[in-house]
Amino acid sequence: LPISQGKIPHRPPITCSHTMPMLIEEMDEEPVGTAWKFHHLPDAKFFSVGSQHVQPLLDKWGFGPDMAMCTFRVEQNVGPDDFQDMLNSFFRSREVLSVLHALTRLRVLSPDKVTARYQQMSTKVVSMSFFNKLEDC
């Protein structure tokens, strides 16, 4: 419609008397945090545990007989930007939690509330002083 003499013509509102049907489908999507696949490697051994030279250092920092160490393999490649997501997924993984429960008898009742933080450390550490960071936790 043309505008005449600075006036805007009145347009009637557009109404629709028909309703459109809506279809809501449930998707078979993976829940958030489960995109990572972890495999327990029960045959991997840590020779430092129980070692005559290393065990006293582990005991000094409270890593004693009640400590459990185990190895997992992750299927996907983990890049620097993926590490936090992978770490959170690790502690929310059903497979991981069942292995940790079997080893420690600790049970996580609400895995979705579990968060983990990490701090990258130098790989050139040659003394046990790097454990001092654990005192801050």
Salt bridges, closest charged atoms under 4 A:
GLU75 OE2 - HIS39 NE2 2.55
GLU95 OE2 - LYS37 NZ 3.56
